[in-house]
Structure formats: structure tokens, C-alpha cells
Amino acid sequence: MISDKGISIKFLLFFLLCVYVSGDDAEVRCIAREREALLSFKNSLIGDDGILSSWRSDECCEWYGVECSNTTRHVITLQLNACDLEGALRGKVGSSLLELHHLSYLDLSCNDFGGNPVPEFIGSMKQLHHLYLRNSYFSGIIPPQIGNLTNLRSLGLSRNSLTTENLDWLSNLSLLSFLDLSQIDLSHTNWLQHIPSLHSLYELHLKSCGLKDNKPSSNSSSTSLLSILDLSHNNLTLSSFDWLSNLNTSLVEIDLSHNAFVGPIPNALIESLVLIEHLDLSSNMLQGQVPKSLSNLSRLRVLVLYENDFRGDFDELFGNISAKAILESLQILDLAHNKLNGPVPDLRAFSALTEVYLEGNNFTGFMPLSIGQLSKLHALDLSNNSLKGVVSESHFMKLNKLKMLDLSFNSLILHIAPDWNPPFQLANIVLAGCNVGPSFPKWIQTQRNLSYLDLSRGGIRDEAPTWLWTISPSLEALFLSDNQITGSVPNLSFTSIRFLYLSNNNFSGPIPLFYAKALLIQLSGNMFSGSISSICKIPHDHLFSLDLSNNKLAGEVPDCWEKMPHLFSLNLADNSFSGEIPRSLGSNLLELNALQLRGNILSGELPSTLRLCRELRLLDVGGNELTGEIPTWIGDLYNMRFLNLRWNKLHGSIPPQICRITGIRILDLSINILSEKIPDCFNNFTILAQMNTTQPDPYSLFGYYFTFQYNDNLPNKKFLPVYEYSSVQWKGRESEYRKNLLLLKLIDFSSNRLTGNIPKSFYSMHGLISLNLSRNSLTGNIIRDIGEMEMLECVDLSHNQFSGELPTSLAQLQYLAVLDLSNNDLFGKIPTSTQLQSFDASAYAENDGLCGPPLPALCPKDSLRPPTPNLGENVNEKDNDSLSFMQEVCISMGFGVIFGFWGVVGSFILKKSWRIAYFNFWDAVGDWFYVRIAVFLSKWRRS
């Protein structure tokens, strides 16, 4: 008899054999025809293989992005989404995809199809269930053939340069459950006539589509399954709430941010959202109280009212909310960037809160102790308010789940014991502008999960502790600027610090090694010394900005810039670097926007390789010992906005090619050995010709910024602005400008050996604010039309050989605050104006021919004119010689009265017949008028 154990073993062996056989039979083999179709699709692309490098073997079902059916062996999925990849497909979509008759899933998102239109043949792939072409550089009109894809469940065409005249093609896609047309211009369509007809639609994204208030068609019905709706970044107004209120009550998430809503939140909208969990009304102009119906939203977890116009204190905003439902359900409350005031509210009634954002309001008073009782809190942001007082351990008593703490830019003092062991492990600590010093806060050492630490402007006067640099393996951002921290910085190449901001402290020692993936390194305003050759030891392919300015660094500028190919900004100013500017700096940094080398001891000529840096906007090499001529290729840098070559040893003439930099705002060639005439081509400077007071985006010209978010699903971002800065000679003194650098429009050619006249094209620079041509050998007249340069605030033409009279148009410069015309050969009268007479006489000194106020010298015409007499003295002096004018008038009036009045009246008194005739005449006139009026009235009554 066979034992049970033996039967079990045999059964197991038989089962394994069956599995092996069936597995062998089910092995997927690529269909040759479909393999050839995929290879043909690959051949329609250009460039290297990139993500298609695996498309070489015979087995196409194992290629990247390809999925085949286990039963039919047909290709059913082609997923070549490059959104999270560094390489992207380029070229055009080949029609060979039509050979994939069983393809149901096609995703080509985040590739680069070079502005080609969406191919019309896609409308013939009727087997498609899912089509994603998002952010792939398609352009043109959406092909209406897409409406033939009647089996389509998902369609994503967002973030392309597509347009459409109508949405009629949508009416055939009755099975569609997901639709994303974001950033496609739908402003000329009546989208509300088509969207409601998609009865299977579950998720709809129409962000940044230029939507306006349209009315749905009378016969349209609501989409019964719609749960997620994104209409953000459009032009919808409160009237849109009428049809939004009529939507089916199945909505779970709605985003209406960045629209044109003004006024209170409509109660009807809130009443219709009975299942809502996520409500985003941020970046509008909403105001007033939150509707009372909000208390009925028992499922509401996220309420985002960021950046609106809500005013008053918290109790006024939520004055009608008393129901327990919302108090127990709400998890995220975002009221940032409104105009709320009063004390920070007691939020303990909102028992489920995990994230609270109240930054950018006008909250005052002390930070309440009740904050420490919110035991479920993960994120707390009270930054940029007017809070004051002491923050102690008691404020964090039960916050054991806290991950993000931002109290920055308040007048708070953190008074925490050195041996305090916090109940939390924070990822983000932002205490910029709070007083956390003078000692470095030791409790931070306990935070082992830090990724973001900002103690800038914290009043710290202490040595940086050794544990700081390795406090957390995940530390990516470290901001300690504007303190008085001492010590040296160790080797950071083994850390994860990508943002290192140590500016304006007292750090010393050599420049450390940095993390290979660092993005931003700001070490300016310290006492670092020695060479910077260490930056050549590690490639920094991601480095965006390197600022080592205003230290004690020396030696030559290193020649290894090929290791930082994506550098956007390089600042080595105000150190003691010597030698020549390396040629590799220009040939390798092709993305460079700002190069600052001023205030060093650099010599030689500007390397010609800098002409390759076509993105260069700011070039500052002032205060060095550069020689040679200004290169003609400087005119090839068309994007240049700021060019400072001052205080070098440049000679020769100013090349006319410099006028090709049409967008220049600041051009400083002062204190060199430049000679010959100034080229007459300044009418090419279009920016200097503009008088508009509207200022450009500061980041677009001389700066950039990074953003940080704790929750990517919320609009709250921490901006890290970085402005390029430079020293500019302005109103007679050298000043450092950062954000305000873009406000200046300046030309300074002073202290050279320039000759000839001021070019006539100068007057075309109507927007110029400062003009300095002093200390040259310029001759001729000051340009007659200088008054057309209406925005001028500072004019210095001193120490030249200008001659002739001052142009009368000079009096038109109403903004003029600084003027120096001294030490020339000018003559004639100083024009009269409020500005010109308000300057000290020294502004016109050493011009022997000038006269008139404010100079003491009178003009010849004024000296020939008799002085204005004093009336009191004049009467006394001439009393016996002649009568004054007023006396003559009085005498004449007296004689007129005597002879005019009494000549007539006296005749009537003396001659009776004349008197009788005079009065009879006026009686006859009166009778005549009476008769005429009576006759007229009688006829009028009869008629």
C-alpha cells in the first residue's frame, strides 16, 4: 500500500511538470511584423537612441516601454513617457504605429516633437483606450480625427502649443473617463456645450485654457460621475458659480484657483458640494465670511483660501461656523497671504488638523501656547506676520508628529534650554529673521531627518559646531547667511547639501570641497582665503550659481570650467585673483548669464572665447588691470544688459559694434585710456530710448529664484530669490545695487581721453537716467536737444572743452538732481528753471563766460538794464520833480467827473426848455412801447 507521503510527493512532481510545460508554452515571442513597425517608428526619430537603446534584440516584448499580451503576443502598450528621464525622444511620430493593431495604451508624454502637429493618423487607431501626448512640443490644431477613437477612456493633450476652434469631436468619446486639455486655448469654444455630454467622465483638467463665463446648452445634462475638476488659472468670475452649483453632487475635489472671483464665496456653491474633500479657491479676490453651509461639509479635509482678500480676525472669517462636522474633518487649513489680523487663533477645536498655513498675514501678539496641543500637526507656518515675544519648549509640548516648522520673519525670540530634547523630528526648520542666538541652538543637533535648515539673520555670534555639517544624511538646503558665525567649513563632498548659503559671516580658511550635485553655492562676504583650485577636483554637472565674492581669495582663476557646464552665474568679485582670465571660462560656460570678476588684479585681454557666451546678460570686470582694446565681438553679445569695463587699462576707440547691444541698460567704460571720437550710433539702444516706468521682472534680467514646497499639492512655496549685484558709480559715489540694479539706465565714459563732439544720437536715449562724460577732451556744443532726454537725473559733463551757450532745453529736465558742468568753455546765460537755479554755483564754476543765477556774475544784458526801484525811496526822491503815475491817474479822473457829469446836469438846471424837451422825449418812448405790447397781446389771445 502506497503511503500518503509518497502520493503527496508524486502529486507535487506532477504539478511542477505541468507548470513548467505551461510556462514554456506561454512564453511571449515578438511578432515580426510588429517588431518592424516599432523599428520604423524608432527610425523616424533623430539623435541618439536614448531611452530606445534597448530596441536592438529580436525580442521586442522585452524592449523598454513595450508590453505584449501574454496570450496573443501582440503589442498592447507603448509607454515612452520621458517626464522622469533625462533623455527625451526627438523628431516626429511615424505612421508605422498603425501596424500595431492591438495597441490600446500609447504614452509619448514629455518628449520633444519639435513643434510638429499631432499626426492625424492617430484617429485611425480605433483600438486605443488610453492616449497621452502631454508636454511633447506638439503645435497646431488638435486633429478632429481624434473623435474617431470611440473606445478611448483617457486622453491627455495638455501643455502643448495646441489650439482648437471647437470641441465637436469630443461628443463621440462617450466612454471617456479622464480628460486633460490644460494649457490649450479654449477661449473661442463653448466648452460647456460638450463637457456635460461626457457621462462617463470622472476626472477633468482644464487648467490655463483661457476659459470665460459661458452658459451650458439648455438640453445638456450634468456629468453624473465627475469627481475631480480642475478649472484653475482661467478667467472665470462669480457668475460661473451658477452652473458649477448645478453640477452633480459627486465632486470630491475641485480647484478653482487663479481665476477672477471677487466678493464673498457663494452659499449656493458650497451647498452643492456635499461630498467635497478638497476645495481650492486660492489666488482670487474673495472676501467676507466663509458661508455657513461650509459647516455641513462633513468630508472636507483640505480648505485652501490662499492669497485672497479676507480681512479681519479669524473669528470674523469663521464667524458662522459652529457645527462639529467640519471641525472634526478638516486636516489642512491654508489661509496664507490674506489680510487677516489680530492674534493667532486657538485652533484646538479643529481636532484633525495636520497642516496649518497662516503666513503672510497681519497677525500680531504672541505665539499662543495652544499651538502645542495640536498633537496631529505635521506642518506649521506662521511666517511673515508681526508676531513678537518669547517662544519656549512649552509651545511644542505635544507636537510629536511635526515635520515642518516655519516661524521666519517675525520678531520672535527662541528661548530654549541647551539640553532640550524636542518631541518631534523635523524635516524643515525655517527660523530666518528670528532671534535664535547668540549661541548656535544646540537642540537642532537632535533633528536627524533634516532636509531644510534656515537660520539666516538669526543673531548668531558663535562658532559653527562640527556636528552641523553632518547633522542629517538628507540635508539638502543649509542657509546661515547674515550672522556672525566663525570657524571653517569642512569637506562637504560626502554630504547631500545642494543649496549652501553662508554669505555675510566670518567663516575663514580654504574653500571646501562641495557636493557633486550642488546647485547653489553662496559664500560671499566672509574671510575665506587661499586658492580655489579645489573646485576642480569634483565635477559639478548640476551647479547653477557659484558666488565666492568679497573674500580674501587669491591665485589664478582656475582653468577647469568644463566641469561646470551648466553654470548660470559666476561671481569671483572683490578678491585678489591675478593672472589672465582663462579661455576655457568662455568656451565651456555656454549657458552663463552673469560673470563678475571686478575688484581683482586680473591682467591681459578679454578672452575672445567669451563671445561664445551668447546668453550673457551681465559682464562686470571693472577694477582690474586688463589691457588691449575693447573687442569688436562684444557687439555679438546681444542679450547683454549690464557691461562694466571701468577702471582698467583699456585703450583705443569705442568700437561702433558696441551699439549692436540694443538691450543695454548700464554701460560703464570709465577710467580707462580710451581715445578718439564717440561713435554716433546710440539711437540703436532701444531700452535706453524707452521712457516707460513699468519695470521688468527682476528675475528675468539680473536674478533668478528657487522654490521649496513642503506639500506639492498646495500653492504655498518658499521663494529663494537670488539677485545679481554690482557696484555702480551713481550720483558721485559708488554704491552696490541688487534688486534695484534693473532700475538704473546709465552711461559712464568719464576719465578717458575721448575727443570730438557729443554724438547727436545721444538725445534719442529718452529713458537714460545718468550720463557721465566728465574728464575727457570733448569739444563743441552740448547737444541742443538734451531736453528730450526727459528722465535724466544725473548729468556730469565737467572737465572737458565744451563751448557755446547752454541749450535752453536743459531747463526741461524736471528730474535733474545732480549736475556738473564745471571746467569747460561755456558762456552765456544759464537757462531759467527750478532745477538749474537750485544747484550750487560750483556746478557751473570755471566757465568764464557763464552768467546768471546761481552764479554771482550778472549777464551783460542784465547789467545794462536799470535796477528795479524801491517805490518808497522813489517817491521821496522825485517828489519835487515829477508826479507819480498813480497821481496822474487820480487827477485825470477828477477832471473827467467834473466836465462829464456836471457839463450835462448843469445844462438841464440852467436851461428850462432843454429840461422839458428831454423828459417829453422819454415819455413818448414809453407810450410807444406800451401800445405795441398791448396790440400784440390782444392778437395773441384771439388766435
Disulfide bonds with the S-S distance in Angstrom:
Cys30-Cys60 1.83
Cys61-Cys68 2.01
Cys83-Cys110 1.75
Cys536-Cys560 1.92
Cys659-Cys681 1.93
Cys851-Cys859 2.00
